[in-house]
């Protein structure tokens, strides 16, 4: 295994692991805030129990995310020292702001977890709102740094070094608005459907469990709204990629020849030797419409670019199709539930619960696939048009050893998370909780 392959593999594993906890930190606080808000409005202590359950889950995921995020910060310097030396002046500001937002999230999460009887109910609820806002802000700042790698602006390149940095121009680069919007919506979609799926699975075993009924209703609402909005944010992202990274768009679509009225390719296998995408379903003019809002607009193909500047087309195209496919399924399920909800609740219809269980991982799969498109689609550049990935990697020996060590760490952390979540969050009500909730209260619709 070469140094470049080992470093990229280690970074890929680390990012794939950490992104799960990052999106939970962005979206999970909304669920616990909604649950506590329902308690404050209705006085029904069942919502208080739910809010405390979700708060425990948020705390667990935050703690593990802090560990994996710390590992990533070390890996940036350890594996990519030349990149950090070059890009540090440009991405230093968003990374610093991300650290500030992270500490704000930690402070308010501490108040939320341990301040139930120590601050007023309104202040406690507001602390949850601050956890939500700081978590989203933290994620947005990280996306800003990544967006700069896709569309680097706000600096002068002199003698191979970045100078005369304009921090705000670098932070609010052309790719930032669409990437940030797409990532935030994806976080709420994935977490909403993920939590709904877990509670749907528990309702299959006990359909009358009110805790999981309420949890399913709240989580599905959050995930469903995000799933319907997500195609719109994806359309905005496609327009930005077409303008600033045409080679990435061509790889995403498996589009080889520059042509007017370009067709959208669904599925298929990009054959890089023959420079064609085989077995795809082509929809005429749709790619030109989506990318440039003009059915006759020319779309550049991969053949316009030298082979050594093309990303791995098959990986990018298949990851893009996987992301879109998962998103389409979630949007359809959300619309179906919106139509059927008033007739019968999902816990009254086993097949609907099973469908929601099947949807549990789809949002997270879409996020992993989307980040694959973002990162692999930029190759061979680590900073588009400025620095190649091969020029940024470390020469440190024994990268395979560190790869195995960090991978083992992530496996252990995954097991710990599953065990803790099962015991503290998704278990059935304990007698003390049931008594506190007052199960004699009337059932809420």
C-alpha positions in Angstrom: 0.0 0.0 0.0 1.5 3.4 -1.1 1.7 6.3 1.3 -1.0 8.2 -0.7 -3.4 5.2 -0.6 -2.8 4.5 3.1 -3.3 8.2 4.0 -6.4 8.5 1.9 -7.9 5.3 3.3 -7.2 6.3 6.8 -8.8 9.7 6.2 -11.8 8.2 4.5 -12.5 5.8 7.4 -12.1 8.6 9.9 -14.4 10.9 8.0 -17.0 8.2 7.4 -17.1 7.4 11.1 -17.1 11.0 12.4 -19.7 12.4 10.0 -22.3 10.2 11.6 -21.7 11.9 15.0 -21.4 15.3 13.4 -24.9 15.1 11.8 -26.4 13.8 15.0 -24.9 16.7 16.8 -26.5 19.0 14.3 -30.0 17.5 14.2 -30.7 15.5 17.3 -31.0 18.6 19.6 -34.1 19.6 17.5 -35.9 16.4 18.6 -35.2 16.9 22.3 -36.1 20.6 22.1 -39.4 19.7 20.4 -40.2 17.0 23.0 -39.4 19.4 25.9 -41.5 22.1 24.2 -44.4 19.8 24.1 -44.0 19.1 27.8 -44.0 22.8 28.6 -47.1 23.5 26.5 -49.2 20.5 27.7 -47.8 19.6 31.1 -47.8 15.9 30.1 -44.8 14.4 31.8 -44.5 11.7 29.1 -42.9 14.3 26.8 -40.5 15.1 29.6 -39.4 11.5 29.8 -38.9 11.4 26.1 -36.9 14.7 26.2 -34.6 13.2 28.8 -34.2 10.0 26.8 -33.2 11.9 23.7 -30.9 14.2 25.8 -29.0 11.1 27.0 -28.6 9.9 23.4 -27.4 13.3 22.3 -24.9 13.4 25.1 -23.5 10.0 24.2 -23.2 10.9 20.5 -21.6 14.2 21.4 -18.9 12.6 23.6 -18.0 10.0 20.9 -18.0 12.7 18.2 -15.6 14.8 20.3 -13.2 11.9 20.4 -13.4 11.2 16.6 -13.2 14.9 15.8 -10.1 15.2 17.9 -8.6 12.3 16.0 -9.4 14.0 12.7 -7.7 17.2 13.8 -4.5 15.2 14.5 -4.8 13.4 11.2 -4.9 16.6 9.2 -1.5 17.6 10.5 -0.1 14.1 10.6 -1.2 12.9 7.2 -1.5 16.1 5.2 1.2 18.5 6.5 1.8 20.2 3.1 -1.9 20.8 2.7 -2.1 22.4 6.2 1.0 24.6 5.5 -0.5 25.8 2.2 -4.2 26.1 3.2 -3.9 27.1 6.9 -4.1 30.9 6.3 -7.3 30.4 4.3 -9.2 27.8 6.3 -7.9 28.9 9.7 -10.8 31.2 10.3 -13.6 28.7 9.7 -11.8 26.1 11.8 -11.3 28.5 14.6 -15.0 29.5 14.5 -16.0 25.8 14.4 -14.0 25.3 17.6 -15.8 28.3 19.3 -19.2 26.9 18.2 -18.2 23.4 19.5 -17.4 24.8 23.0 -20.7 26.7 23.0 -22.5 23.5 22.2 -20.7 21.7 25.0 -21.5 24.4 27.5 -25.2 24.5 26.7 -25.5 20.7 26.4 -24.1 20.5 30.0 -26.8 22.9 31.1 -29.4 20.8 29.3 -28.2 17.5 30.7 -27.7 18.6 34.3 -29.9 21.6 34.8 -33.4 20.0 34.9 -33.9 21.0 38.5 -31.4 23.8 38.7 -32.7 26.4 36.2 -36.2 27.5 35.2 -38.0 25.5 32.7 -37.9 28.3 30.1 -34.1 28.8 30.6 -33.6 25.0 30.3 -35.5 24.9 27.1 -33.6 27.8 25.7 -30.3 26.0 26.5 -31.5 23.2 24.3 -32.2 25.7 21.5 -28.6 27.0 21.9 -27.3 23.4 21.6 -29.2 23.2 18.3 -28.0 26.5 17.0 -24.4 26.0 18.0 -24.4 22.4 16.7 -25.6 23.5 13.2 -23.2 26.5 13.2 -20.3 24.1 14.0 -21.1 21.9 11.1 -21.6 24.9 8.8 -18.1 26.2 9.5 -16.5 22.8 8.8 -18.5 22.7 5.5 -17.1 26.2 4.7 -13.5 24.9 4.9 -14.4 21.9 2.7 -16.2 24.2 0.2 -13.1 26.3 -0.1 -11.2 23.2 -1.1 -13.7 22.9 -4.0 -13.8 26.5 -5.0 -10.7 28.2 -3.5 -11.1 32.0 -3.4 -10.0 35.0 -1.3 -6.2 34.8 -1.6 -3.3 35.3 -3.9 -1.0 32.4 -4.8 2.6 33.6 -4.9 5.7 31.4 -5.2 3.5 28.4 -4.3 2.2 30.0 -1.1 -1.1 31.5 -0.2 -0.8 35.2 0.7 -3.0 38.3 1.0 -5.9 36.2 2.4 -9.3 37.9 2.6 -10.8 35.7 5.4 -14.5 36.5 4.6 -14.0 35.9 0.9 -12.3 32.6 1.6 -15.0 31.5 4.1 -17.9 32.5 1.9 -16.6 31.0 -1.2 -18.8 30.1 -4.2 -19.5 26.6 -3.1 -20.3 27.5 0.5 -24.0 28.4 0.3 -25.1 25.4 -1.6 -22.9 22.9 0.3 -23.9 24.3 3.7 -27.6 24.2 2.8 -27.4 20.6 1.4 -25.5 19.3 4.4 -27.8 20.9 7.0 -30.9 19.5 5.3 -29.2 16.1 4.9 -28.5 16.0 8.6 -32.1 16.6 9.7 -33.3 14.1 7.0 -30.9 11.4 8.1 -31.4 11.8 11.9 -35.1 12.2 11.6 -35.6 9.0 9.6 -32.9 7.2 11.6 -34.6 7.9 14.9 -38.0 7.2 13.5 -36.8 3.8 12.2 -35.4 2.8 15.5 -38.7 3.6 17.3 -40.7 1.9 14.5 -38.7 -1.3 15.1 -39.5 -1.1 18.8 -43.2 -0.4 18.0 -43.3 -3.6 16.0 -42.7 -5.5 19.2 -45.0 -3.3 21.3 -47.4 -1.1 19.2 -49.0 0.4 22.4 -45.8 1.9 23.8 -46.7 5.6 24.0 -43.1 6.7 24.4 -42.1 5.2 21.0 -45.3 6.4 19.4 -44.6 10.0 20.3 -40.9 9.6 19.4 -41.9 8.3 16.0 -44.3 11.1 15.3 -41.8 13.8 16.2 -38.8 12.2 14.4 -40.8 11.4 11.3 -42.1 14.9 11.0 -38.5 16.3 11.2 -37.1 13.8 8.7 -40.1 13.9 6.4 -40.0 17.7 6.0 -36.3 17.6 5.3 -36.6 14.7 2.8 -39.1 16.8 0.8 -36.9 19.9 0.9 -33.7 18.1 0.1 -34.2 17.7 -3.7 -34.5 21.5 -3.9 -31.2 22.0 -2.1 -29.7 19.3 -4.3 -30.8 21.2 -7.4 -29.0 24.3 -6.1 -25.9 22.3 -5.5 -26.0 20.9 -9.0 -26.1 24.4 -10.5 -23.1 25.4 -8.4 -21.1 22.4 -9.4 -21.9 22.9 -13.1 -20.5 26.4 -12.9 -17.4 25.9 -10.8 -16.5 22.2 -11.2 -17.7 21.0 -14.6 -15.4 18.0 -14.5 -17.0 16.8 -11.2 -20.5 17.2 -12.8 -19.4 15.2 -15.8 -18.1 12.4 -13.5 -21.3 12.5 -11.4 -23.4 12.0 -14.4 -21.0 9.7 -16.4 -21.1 12.3 -19.1 -18.3 11.8 -21.7 -19.0 14.0 -24.7 -19.6 17.7 -24.8 -23.0 18.3 -26.3 -26.0 20.5 -26.3 -29.3 19.2 -24.9 -27.3 16.7 -22.7 -29.3 13.8 -21.4 -29.4 12.8 -17.7 -28.0 9.3 -17.2 -29.7 7.2 -14.5 -27.7 4.2 -13.4 -25.3 2.6 -15.8 -21.6 1.7 -15.5 -18.9 4.2 -16.7 -16.3 2.3 -18.8 -13.2 4.5 -18.4 -11.3 2.4 -21.0 -13.9 2.9 -23.7 -14.9 6.4 -22.4 -18.7 5.6 -22.3 -21.3 4.9 -19.8 -23.0 1.6 -20.5 -26.5 0.4 -19.6 -27.7 3.8 -18.3 -31.3 5.1 -18.7 -31.0 8.4 -20.5 -33.6 11.2 -20.2 -33.0 13.7 -23.1 -32.2 17.4 -22.3 -32.7 16.9 -18.5 -29.0 17.4 -17.6 -28.8 20.7 -19.6 -32.0 21.8 -17.9 -30.9 20.9 -14.4 -27.3 22.4 -14.8 -28.0 25.5 -16.8 -31.8 25.9 -16.8 -31.7 25.7 -20.6 -32.6 22.5 -22.6 -30.2 23.4 -25.3 -27.3 24.5 -23.1 -23.9 22.7 -23.8 -22.6 20.5 -21.0 -18.9 19.7 -21.0 -18.0 16.1 -21.1 -15.1 14.2 -19.5 -13.3 13.9 -22.9 -12.7 17.7 -22.7 -10.3 17.1 -19.8 -6.9 15.3 -19.8 -7.1 11.8 -18.4 -4.8 12.7 -15.5 -7.2 15.4 -14.3 -10.3 13.2 -14.3 -11.5 11.7 -11.0 -12.3 8.0 -10.7 -15.5 8.2 -12.8 -17.1 4.9 -11.8 -16.8 5.7 -8.1 -18.2 9.2 -8.4 -21.1 8.2 -10.7 -22.2 5.2 -8.6 -21.9 7.2 -5.3 -23.9 10.0 -6.8 -26.6 7.6 -8.0 -26.7 5.9 -4.6 -27.1 9.3 -2.9 -29.9 10.4 -5.2 -31.6 7.0 -5.0 -31.7 7.0 -1.2 -33.0 10.6 -1.2 -35.8 9.7 -3.6 -36.9 6.8 -1.5 -37.0 8.9 1.6 -38.9 11.7 -0.1 -41.5 9.2 -1.4 -41.9 7.6 2.0 -42.4 11.0 3.6 -45.1 12.0 1.1 -46.8 8.6 1.5 -46.9 9.0 5.3 -48.2 12.6 4.9 -51.1 11.2 2.9 -51.8 8.1 5.2 -51.2 9.7 8.6 -54.7 11.0 9.2 -56.4 7.8 8.3 -54.3 5.5 10.5 -51.2 5.9 12.5 -48.1 3.9 11.4 -48.1 1.8 14.6 -51.5 0.6 13.6 -50.2 -0.8 10.3 -47.3 -3.2 10.6 -46.2 -2.8 6.9 -45.7 0.9 7.4 -43.6 0.3 10.4 -41.5 -2.2 8.5 -41.0 0.4 5.7 -39.8 2.9 8.2 -37.4 0.4 9.7 -36.0 -0.3 6.2 -35.5 3.5 5.8 -33.4 3.8 9.0 -29.9 3.8 7.4 -30.8 5.4 4.1 -30.2 9.0 5.1 -26.8 8.1 6.6 -25.9 6.1 3.5 -26.8 9.1 1.3 -24.6 11.3 3.4 -21.6 8.9 3.1 -22.2 8.7 -0.6 -22.6 12.4 -0.9 -19.2 13.0 0.8 -17.7 10.4 -1.5 -18.9 12.5 -4.5 -17.6 15.7 -2.9 -14.1 14.4 -2.1 -13.4 11.8 -4.8 -15.0 14.0 -7.4 -12.4 16.7 -6.7 -9.5 14.3 -7.3 -6.7 14.5 -8.3 -6.8 17.8 -6.4 -6.9 18.3 -2.7 -7.5 22.0 -3.3 -9.1 22.4 -6.7 -6.6 23.7 -9.3 -4.1 24.7 -6.6 -2.6 21.6 -5.0 -2.7 17.9 -6.0 -3.4 15.3 -3.4 -0.2 13.5 -4.2 1.7 16.7 -3.2 0.0 17.1 0.1 0.5 13.6 1.7 3.0 12.9 4.5 6.2 10.9 4.0 5.8 9.4 7.5 6.5 5.6 7.6 4.3 2.9 9.1 1.0 4.5 7.9 -0.5 1.0 7.6 0.0 0.6 11.4 -1.7 3.9 12.2 -4.5 3.0 9.8 -5.1 -0.3 11.7 -4.9 1.3 15.1 -7.4 4.1 14.3 -9.7 1.7 12.6 -9.7 -0.5 15.7 -10.5 2.6 17.8 -13.5 3.3 15.7 -14.8 -0.3 16.0 -14.5 -0.1 19.8 -16.3 3.2 19.9 -19.1 1.9 17.7 -19.7 -1.0 20.1 -19.7 1.3 23.1 -22.3 3.6 21.4 -24.6 0.7 20.5 -24.5 -0.7 24.0 -25.1 2.6 25.7 -27.9 3.6 23.3 -29.7 0.4 23.9 -29.5 0.6 27.6 -30.1 4.3 28.2 -32.2 5.5 25.3 -34.2 2.8 23.4 -35.0 0.5 26.3 -38.6 0.1 27.5 -39.8 2.3 30.3 -38.4 1.5 33.7 -40.9 1.5 36.6 -39.6 4.8 38.0 -39.9 6.5 34.6 -43.4 5.1 34.1 -44.5 6.4 37.5 -43.0 9.8 36.8 -44.7 10.0 33.5 -48.0 9.3 35.0 -49.3 6.6 32.6 -52.8 7.3 33.8 -52.8 10.5 31.7 -55.0 10.5 28.7 -53.4 9.3 25.4 -52.5 12.0 23.0 -53.3 11.7 19.3 
